[in-house]
Amino acid sequence: MKTSSDQSPKADTIAIREGLERTPYGEHSEPIFTTSSFVFANAAEAAARFAGTEEGFIYSRFSNPTVAHFERRLAALEKTEACIGTSSGMAAVMLTVMSTLRQGDHIVTSRSMFGSTVSLFDKILPRMGIEVSWVSLTDTAAWKAACQPSTKMFFVETPTNPLTELADLSALSDIAHSHNILLAVDNCFCTPALQRPAQFGADLVIHSATKYIDGQGRCIGGAVAGPAALLEDAFLPVMRSTGPSMSPFNAWVFSKGLETLSLRMQRHSDSAMSLARWLEEQPAVDRVYYPGLEHHPQHELAKRQQSGFGGVVSFEVSGGQANAWKLIDQVKMLSITANLGDAKTTITHPSTTTHGRLSDEDRKLAGINQGLIRIAVGLEHIDDIVFDLEQALSHC
């Protein structure tokens, strides 16, 4: 990207202007390259592309201009060298594991994260001969104590789904790198609009583009951002051979989502803050989880590590699952769905949806009880969101 001075472009500008060069047609909006393959000028060019001695697109399972445009834009926003788009957020997590770990390796992580990631690490990785140690997300001493000679990765989600706990990325980065361990961070809740883990020492930044990057609940996709050499040498061969690739159309939607991401994340955060403070005042609510609240255990860390507190608010109602379900069933406007990051506010019961496949013991260890409700605050007027919840709470 070129500017008229030595000043580097700001993030809001990068989100709109970064990407590939225009085609000879001079389009203003980025095109969608819906093609499975690409034509070569001659046999020698084809051979050079396949050998990797000449740059260029080959086959859309692992190289496509529209996907590359999204990858460059997200990498620029995350302040990393490169990025690989994937078919889903969980595909991004699995690609990270398959590209960096092998039988006999060890990973340290926390149960304070998305239920599907917990299931992957708890049930599938051990079948591949990868050992997993579970520690408290917020206890940095526990992460250090868990390190073994075979430890190859720290994997964290911050803020966590659904309790919005935060990991101290600088502290974990120092521990990881002192033991030659990679630090991988799921940045789904904040996105680069509110947090850039690489600036705190993260080696790999993982996204479910399905959420805030899309912003309107339209497409499924994911991404891993990190060092160019690591992604090219370790990740790309796995992507090329296993095929968890992002579709060109979805990549185009995500690129457009990045253009408005900063504005949307600010609105999500402002409304979530207002909702969290309102929920604290409700007699039927026992506890509110939101990093913007002063009593949140990592409030000061959130102020240092993030530029905003995000759009997810979780809270506990008295009466357990019965009252939680009663409240959810009474909403009129909010959407009862487990997705988040949408322009429409969503509400869900984590114990029986996003974390429903976990055992009772695992949910207890993660701090997810039957009275917990998660709200992903959308872009509707905050007064309307509050009104809907107020009438629903009156039934509890």
C-alpha positions, 0 to 999 in steps of 0.5 A: 500500500502506498501513501503520499508520506512516510506515515504508515496508514492507520488500521481503519485505512488498512481495513479498507485499502489493503489487498491485491492490486486491481485487475486490468479492468480497473474495478473499484470493488474487489472481484470474486474469482469463482474458478477452481483452476488457473491457466498457464501460458505454457508448460514451463510456467505450469511446472514452475508454479507447481515447483514453487519457483514462480509465484502465481495461482494454481488451484483454488483449494490452496491459492485463489486471488479473492482468498489471498486478498482477504488474507493480506488484509487480515494479516495487515490488521493483525500486524503479522507477516502472513495469513491463511484463510480456512473453511471455518474457525474450527478448521483454523484450530485444526490446521494449527494443530496439524501443522505444528504438532506431531505424535509425542508432542505436548500442548498446554491449554485451558478449559476456558474456551469454546466447547468445540475446541475443548472437545477437540483437545480433550477427545481427538488430540490424544488419539493422535498421540498429542498430550494435553495439559489443562491449567487455569487461564489466569494462573501464569505460574500454572502455565510455567509449571506445566511445561515439559521438554515435549511442550510445543504450544500454548493455546489460549482464547482471550477473552473466553467464551462465554465467561470473558476471562482474559489471559495475560498475553505478555506474561504467557509469551515470555514463558512460552518463548523462554522454553521455545514454545509457540503461543497461539491465541484465539482472537475471535471475541476481540478481532484486530479492531480491539486486540492484536495478540502479536503485539504482545508476543503471540506467534499465531493468531486464530479467527472464526471469521464467521463471527465479527469479521463477517458481522452479519451471520452469512458465511462460515470461515476461519483464519490463522495469521502469523510469520510468513515462513512458518505459514508457508513451510508448515501450514501451506503443505497441510492446507494443500494436502487436506483441503480445509480451504476458504471459498472465494465468495466467503473470502469476499464477504469477509473482506467487505466485513473487515472494512466496517469492523472497527465501527461495528466493534465500537458499537458492539462494545458500547452497547454491551457496556450499557447492557452489562451495567443494566443487568447488574441492577436486576434482582433476578441476576446473580452475577454479570461477566463482562471485562468492562465492569470494574469488578471483573477480575481482569478489568485492568488487564483488559484496559491494557491489552484491549482497546475495547471490551467487546460485545459479549455479556454473560450473566447468571440468573437465580433458579438454574436452567429452569429460569434461564430457559424461561427467560430465553423463551420469553424474548421477543426480539433477540434471536435464540441462536448460538452464533455470535458477532451478528448485527442481530443480538443473539442469546443462548444457554451455553450449558446446553448449546455451545458447551453441551457436548462437554461432561458435567465435570468439564463444564464445572471445571470451566465455570459454566453452570446451568443458570448462565446465559450468554448474550452477543450484543448486536447493532440494534438500539440499546434501549430496544435490547434492554426492553426485550430483556426487561420483559423477559426477566419479569417472567423469572 
